[in-house]
């Protein structure tokens, strides 16, 4: 069945511990780190060669067509199904707006770094800036957008399997937590209480992002239960203790009921 793969950071070149999905024992599946590309895969049109065209739910004409069709469909639905359709369309628009906000903020930061002043940032002759997910961006916003895209993929039955890597082992940084140290460097803390505090804050942050996705899936009604009831989610780490590199008792959390299997 089709599967979506997402990752927070670019690059798939550091060995098996950096990958979470494989086509074969030696062939890793490339991760998609750009939320816009994930959105396009979900809602873009496929050309004759299978290429996905740009999807932009903020486009006025496209929105009018979609909403017009939705209004026609809505008239034929029961009240519960009308609410579900409204919920879904609102989710699509909200995710696209958040992606656009992230892209605009990153583009402005890149232009400012290149010495382009605010008055010239939207000039037509400005050099194009490649938009990436920088380490200094708000990681929580980015991770939550990726979680929301995964949920939309489940809602539309575009995929039933998704893997997500929050950060690679060699270190993400979390400026929004009040410090810029890389995660990896802090896990070798020894008896350094400040590093221990920072690692605890990073762990709490990442658990909160998982909890965000669990709650959203729990709030989405599906059949007699919820989307979470019909899924199995697993979150965890490849290390028990980063300071000692122990792997004997790995921390994992399971959520969901798997349609009654759990």
C-alpha positions in Angstrom: 0.0 0.0 0.0 1.2 3.6 -0.5 3.2 5.1 2.3 4.2 8.7 3.1 7.6 9.4 4.6 8.5 12.6 6.3 11.6 13.8 8.1 12.7 17.1 9.8 16.1 17.4 8.3 17.6 16.9 4.8 20.2 14.3 4.0 20.1 10.5 4.0 23.7 9.5 4.1 24.8 8.6 7.6 24.0 4.9 7.9 21.1 2.8 9.0 20.4 4.6 12.3 19.3 7.7 10.3 16.5 5.9 8.4 13.2 4.5 9.5 11.8 3.1 6.2 13.4 0.8 3.6 12.4 -0.7 0.3 14.9 -3.5 0.8 17.7 -4.3 3.4 20.0 -1.9 1.6 17.7 0.7 0.0 16.4 3.4 2.3 13.3 5.4 1.3 14.0 9.1 0.7 12.3 11.3 3.3 10.2 14.3 2.4 11.1 17.3 4.5 9.1 20.0 2.8 5.5 20.3 4.0 4.5 22.0 0.7 5.7 18.9 -1.3 3.7 16.6 1.1 0.6 18.9 0.5 1.2 18.6 -3.3 1.4 14.8 -3.1 -2.0 14.8 -1.2 -3.9 17.3 -3.3 -2.0 18.0 -6.5 -3.0 16.7 -9.9 -0.9 14.0 -11.6 0.2 14.6 -15.2 0.6 12.1 -17.9 4.1 11.2 -16.7 3.0 10.9 -13.1 4.4 14.2 -12.0 2.5 16.1 -9.3 1.4 19.6 -10.1 1.4 22.4 -7.5 -1.5 22.4 -5.1 -2.5 25.7 -3.5 -5.8 25.6 -1.6 -5.4 29.4 -1.0 -5.8 30.0 -4.7 -9.1 31.9 -5.0 -10.4 30.2 -8.2 -9.4 26.8 -7.0 -11.1 27.4 -3.6 -14.3 28.6 -5.3 -14.4 25.4 -7.4 -13.8 23.2 -4.4 -16.2 25.0 -2.1 -18.8 25.1 -4.9 -18.6 21.4 -5.4 -18.6 20.9 -1.6 -21.8 22.9 -1.3 -23.5 20.8 -3.9 -22.3 17.6 -2.1 -23.2 19.0 1.3 -26.9 19.3 0.3 -27.1 15.5 -0.2 -25.5 14.6 3.1 -26.9 13.9 6.6 -26.1 16.5 9.3 -23.3 14.3 10.8 -21.6 13.9 7.4 -22.0 17.7 6.7 -20.1 18.4 9.9 -17.4 15.9 8.9 -17.1 17.5 5.4 -16.8 21.0 6.9 -14.2 19.7 9.4 -12.1 18.2 6.6 -12.2 21.3 4.4 -11.4 23.6 7.3 -8.4 21.3 8.1 -7.1 21.5 4.5 -7.3 25.3 4.4 -5.8 25.7 7.9 -2.8 23.5 7.1 -2.1 25.3 3.8 -2.2 28.7 5.5 0.2 27.5 8.1 2.6 26.2 5.5 2.4 29.5 3.6 3.2 31.4 6.9 6.2 29.2 7.5 7.5 29.7 3.9 7.0 33.5 4.1 8.8 33.7 7.4 11.7 31.6 6.2 11.9 33.5 2.9 12.0 36.9 4.7 14.7 35.6 7.0 16.8 34.4 4.0 16.4 37.7 2.2 17.3 39.7 5.3 20.4 37.5 5.7 21.4 38.3 2.1 21.0 42.1 2.8 17.7 42.6 1.1 15.7 45.2 2.9 11.9 44.9 3.8 10.9 47.4 1.0 12.5 45.2 -1.7 11.7 41.8 -0.4 8.7 41.4 -2.7 10.1 43.1 -5.7 9.7 41.2 -8.9 13.5 41.5 -9.7 14.5 40.0 -6.4 16.6 36.8 -6.7 14.7 33.6 -5.9 15.4 32.2 -2.5 15.4 28.5 -1.9 13.0 27.9 1.0 14.2 25.2 3.5 13.4 24.3 7.0 16.2 26.0 8.9 17.4 24.8 12.3 16.4 28.1 13.8 12.8 28.0 12.7 10.1 27.2 15.2 10.3 23.5 15.3 7.0 23.0 17.0 5.1 24.7 14.3 6.9 22.7 11.6 6.4 19.4 13.4 2.7 20.1 14.0 2.1 20.9 10.3 3.7 17.6 9.3 1.5 15.8 11.9 -1.6 17.5 10.5 -0.6 16.5 6.9 -0.3 12.9 8.1 -3.7 13.1 9.6 -5.2 14.5 6.4 -3.5 11.6 4.5 -5.2 9.2 6.8 -8.6 11.0 6.5 -8.5 10.8 2.7 -7.2 7.2 2.7 -4.2 8.4 0.6 -2.1 6.3 2.9 -2.5 4.0 5.8 1.1 3.9 6.9 3.3 6.9 7.8 6.7 7.1 9.4 8.1 10.4 10.8 11.6 11.2 12.1 11.5 14.2 14.4 15.3 14.8 14.3 18.4 12.9 13.2 20.8 11.5 15.8 23.6 14.0 15.2 21.6 16.8 16.5 18.8 19.2 16.1 18.7 22.5 18.1 15.7 24.0 19.8 16.0 27.8 20.1 12.4 28.1 21.1 13.2 26.3 24.3 15.6 29.1 25.2 18.9 27.6 24.2 20.7 26.8 21.0 22.8 23.8 22.0 22.4 20.7 19.8 20.5 17.9 21.3 23.3 15.3 20.7 25.9 17.4 22.5 23.7 17.7 25.6 22.9 14.0 25.9 26.6 13.4 26.9 25.9 15.2 30.1 27.8 13.2 32.7 27.0 15.0 36.0 26.4 18.4 34.4 23.0 19.4 35.8 22.5 22.2 33.2 22.8 19.7 30.3 20.5 17.3 32.2 17.9 20.1 32.5 18.2 20.9 28.7 17.8 17.2 27.7 14.7 16.9 30.0 13.3 20.1 28.3 13.9 18.6 24.8 12.3 15.3 25.8 9.3 17.1 27.2 9.0 19.1 24.0 9.1 16.0 21.7 6.6 14.1 23.8 4.3 17.2 23.6 4.4 17.0 19.8 3.4 13.4 19.9 0.6 14.2 22.3 -0.6 17.0 19.9 -1.1 14.4 17.1 -2.7 11.9 19.4 -5.2 14.4 20.7 -6.1 15.6 17.2 -6.7 12.1 16.0 -8.8 11.4 19.1 -10.9 14.4 18.4 -11.7 13.3 14.8 -14.8 11.1 14.7 -14.7 8.1 12.3 -17.5 5.6 12.2 -18.6 4.6 15.7 -15.3 5.8 17.2 -12.4 8.1 16.3 -9.5 8.2 13.9 -7.2 7.3 16.8 -9.4 4.2 17.5 -8.7 2.9 14.0 -5.0 3.5 14.0 -1.9 2.3 15.9 0.7 5.0 16.7 4.1 4.2 18.0 6.6 6.9 19.2 10.0 6.4 20.7 13.8 6.7 20.6 16.6 4.5 19.5 18.4 4.9 22.8 17.5 4.2 26.4 20.3 6.5 27.8 22.1 8.9 25.4 24.8 9.5 27.9 25.9 5.9 27.9 24.5 4.9 24.5 22.5 2.1 26.2 19.8 0.3 24.1 18.6 -2.4 26.5 15.3 -0.8 27.6 14.1 1.5 24.8 11.3 4.0 25.6 8.2 3.6 23.4 4.6 4.7 23.6 1.7 3.0 21.8 -1.5 4.9 21.2 -4.7 3.9 19.4 -6.7 0.7 19.2 -6.0 -0.5 15.7 -9.7 -0.9 14.9 -10.1 -3.1 18.0 -6.9 -5.1 17.6 -5.4 -3.5 20.7 
